[in-house]
Amino acid sequence: MSINEQINSFLQEIPETVKLVAVSKTKPLEAIQKAYDGGYRIFGENKVQELVAKQPELPNDIEWHFVGHLQSNKVKYIAPFVSLMHAVDSLKLLKEINKQALKNKRTIHCLLQFHIATEQSKFGLNLEEAQNILRSDEYQQFDNIQISGVMGMATFTNDQEQVRQEFRQLKFFFGQLKKEFFTNDLNFKEISMGMTGDYKIAIEEGSTMIRIGTAIFGDRYR
Ligand SMILES: *Cc1c(COP(=O)(O)O)cnc(C)c1O
């Protein structure tokens, strides 16, 4: 299937309430342009340098999602145009995003990344750390960010039951934060979970956003 056929088959398969982020990392401009010409507008990248190189070469109305781990000193490069930061995992990073958003006279939407996998290498917060951020005086003063929900990556395993439990955990964290901090905030609504290998389980467990690379653009060779 072509890129456009893959995207369309995802759009037909997933519920309307679930947003598809086409993760184009490592893929050439032509692949993204093809998907754009087919009508798609929502793309995800995980490296600042790569996103900054691609963005000016492609149409302006693309909705760029940053799905990778972000270093504070690089926020400034993508703050002018990024539409959602999926992997925010510290107060320090939030502070910098707020600062750069203010500079650009924007509000930047962010998701708090939780550590739900058993693998040590994955980034992310636990519930207490997230609560501490949201309770902090500093956070109350961030007027140029909007926390729109949570994000997580399950363990890379064939054990479907484990993956399901991890997604359930993320949904639970979402519910806890909603209850404690965002009851009246309709913008706090996203649960970004699910990739090529596990998106079906993620949707069953309440995902509102799936991030799909390989199944749309093919294998990555780096
Ligand atoms: C690469 C990546 C994806 C997409 O992964 P696939 O398995 O290729 O669908 C999703 N989320 C994040 C954070 C990624 O880095």
PDBQT file of the ligand as one rigid body, heavy atoms in Angstrom, charges set to zero:
ROOT
HETATM    1  C1  LIG A 301       9.066   6.607  16.469  1.00  0.00    +0.000 C 
HETATM    2  C2  LIG A 301       8.007   6.908  17.459  1.00  0.00    +0.000 A 
HETATM    3  C3  LIG A 301       6.680   6.501  17.229  1.00  0.00    +0.000 A 
HETATM    4  C4  LIG A 301       6.253   5.693  16.031  1.00  0.00    +0.000 C 
HETATM    5  O1  LIG A 301       6.737   4.390  16.138  1.00  0.00    +0.000 OA
HETATM    6  P1  LIG A 301       6.303   3.227  15.126  1.00  0.00    +0.000 P 
HETATM    7  O2  LIG A 301       6.537   1.986  15.905  1.00  0.00    +0.000 OA
HETATM    8  O3  LIG A 301       7.183   3.344  13.939  1.00  0.00    +0.000 OA
HETATM    9  O4  LIG A 301       4.869   3.429  14.789  1.00  0.00    +0.000 OA
HETATM   10  C5  LIG A 301       5.741   6.843  18.173  1.00  0.00    +0.000 A 
HETATM   11  N1  LIG A 301       6.061   7.545  19.277  1.00  0.00    +0.000 NA
HETATM   12  C6  LIG A 301       7.309   7.964  19.526  1.00  0.00    +0.000 A 
HETATM   13  C7  LIG A 301       7.589   8.732  20.764  1.00  0.00    +0.000 C 
HETATM   14  C8  LIG A 301       8.324   7.658  18.629  1.00  0.00    +0.000 A 
HETATM   15  O5  LIG A 301       9.573   8.072  18.884  1.00  0.00    +0.000 OA
ENDROOT
TORSDOF 0
